[in-house]
Amino acid sequence: MALHEKDTIREDLEDDVYASTDLSVTLPKYKMPEHEHDPRHAFQVVHDELMLDGNARQNLATFCQTWVEPEVHTLMNECIDKNMIDKDEYPQSAELEGRCVHMLADLWNSPDAANTMGCSTTGSSEAAMLGGMALKWKWREKMKAAGKPTDKPNLICGPVQVCWHKFARYWDVELREIPMEGERLIMTPQEVVKRCDENTIGVVPTLGVTFTCQYEPVKAVNDALDQLQQDKGLDIPIHVDGASGGFLAPFVEPELEWDFRLPRVKSINTSGHKFGLAPLGVGWVIWRDKADLPDDLIFWVNYLGGNMPTFALNFSRPGGQIVAQYYNFLRLGKEGYRKIHQACYSTAHYLCDEIEKLGPFDIIYNGRGGIPAMSWSLKKGVEPGFNLFDLSDRIRSRGWQIAAYAMPPKREDLVIMRILVRHGVSRDLADLLVEDLKRCIAYFKKNPVVNRSNEEESGGFKGT
Ligand SMILES: Cc1ncc(COP(=O)(O)O)c(C=O)c1O
């Protein structure tokens, strides 16, 4: 190689990223570039673009994890190349998944935790689909055996997360969703029983309703369904959507009966990436007993050298989240989960008191009887110079993302703001947030919002 060529190469290597030829032009956005780019340069462009996303730690609208220990980062890195479906190739990851299933079955008081069935999923949505399918299959078997028609299945629930709307539409099931009414924002046993008939495949109470964060009364619904069976002979199972509560109640309210202690509870879903404290991309569904998962939903896949049972909507899936979930179980144990969640509840209560003191707000949910969270609406009759959408917008100028949204059907008139207090929302951060809310209120006092268009007044549900 000639000497002058060495110099050219050196120049390239020492180029400042932003002064490089690659970054002296705008990179294509919607067509694949014709040529390669230096990895340093491409990385910097993508990295910089991500700055425009909100800061996840200040996203108080999400239930999902935004802080993990350094060890979790390392494990995620170690697993980046492991495909969860290749159980024959990665038998130890498969073993860890199985252990998580049995630990959860035990945590939720399955009568036969060591032998029951369950699996990991991408989140609660996939887990809900699998739980719902098992209910539908079981109901169909029963109806066929009785020589009855199977074309009009229905499912009863309170105000549910959109995954249940999807389930109903994708699997052709009528969703009998109990609407909110006046002060009643969740299901009651009376409202459930009213809607039951022989085509009801199951009832889905939510342990931590997405909109209000309250727990629905699983035991009271279980008891009302017992009574219904006595009165009318209908035997209706329960699937609990424990997306959030499944990882809260066992640690913080162990005496609350919502799980497999109740005989009608046949399956439960939860999100590992919410209060399970795992990184994004893992959920779980567990059946009370092997017999509650119909055999013909299980596929035996002979692939890459093994014959393995699977029940999932996806095939390939990353293994890191599941490994991280197992790490959390070992690292924290029941004691660690309890401490973390209790700290969150106590910060939620603190925030509730402080936000109430600000003056213009009515507290809707005070962090008791549900998820560590709190929500508020604007007091009726006050004219603070803003509505909650304005406040949500203004507080974002300090990076805080706090959703303002209208309640689902029949209570669309009620607009609330909601804060999820997760692992990593410290007391100190809570104080900083309250100071910023005070600043916003003072700003609107001086600069009230006037001439609002109708469009700006409305906003559907935002948050995960
Ligand atoms: C009650 C409930 N069920 C299901 C889901 C969907 O969970 P995932 O995001 O894990 O799919 C959510 C998400 O917020 C939820 O709150």
The ligand as an SDF file (V2000), in Angstrom:
LIG
                    3D

 16 16  0  0  0  0  0  0  0  0999 V2000
  -56.0090   -4.8480   32.4580 C   0  0  0  0  0  0  0  0  0  0  0  0
  -55.1020   -4.9680   31.2780 C   0  0  0  0  0  0  0  0  0  0  0  0
  -55.1610   -6.0630   30.5090 N   0  0  0  0  0  0  0  0  0  0  0  0
  -54.3540   -6.2390   29.4540 C   0  0  0  0  0  0  0  0  0  0  0  0
  -53.4230   -5.2760   29.1080 C   0  0  0  0  0  0  0  0  0  0  0  0
  -52.5200   -5.5180   27.9220 C   0  0  0  0  0  0  0  0  0  0  0  0
  -51.2550   -5.8050   28.4250 O   0  0  0  0  0  0  0  0  0  0  0  0
  -49.9280   -5.9220   27.5300 P   0  0  0  0  0  0  0  0  0  0  0  0
  -49.5530   -4.5050   27.2570 O   0  0  0  0  0  0  0  0  0  0  0  0
  -48.9850   -6.6210   28.4560 O   0  0  0  0  0  0  0  0  0  0  0  0
  -50.2550   -6.6970   26.3170 O   0  0  0  0  0  0  0  0  0  0  0  0
  -53.3230   -4.1050   29.8760 C   0  0  0  0  0  0  0  0  0  0  0  0
  -52.3620   -3.0590   29.5180 C   0  0  0  0  0  0  0  0  0  0  0  0
  -52.3270   -1.9940   30.0820 O   0  0  0  0  0  0  0  0  0  0  0  0
  -54.1680   -3.9530   31.0010 C   0  0  0  0  0  0  0  0  0  0  0  0
  -54.1040   -2.8710   31.7800 O   0  0  0  0  0  0  0  0  0  0  0  0
  1  2  1  0
  2  3  1  0
  2 15  2  0
  3  4  2  0
  4  5  1  0
  5  6  1  0
  5 12  2  0
  6  7  1  0
  7  8  1  0
  8  9  2  0
  8 10  1  0
  8 11  1  0
 12 13  1  0
 12 15  1  0
 13 14  2  0
 15 16  1  0
M  END
$$$$
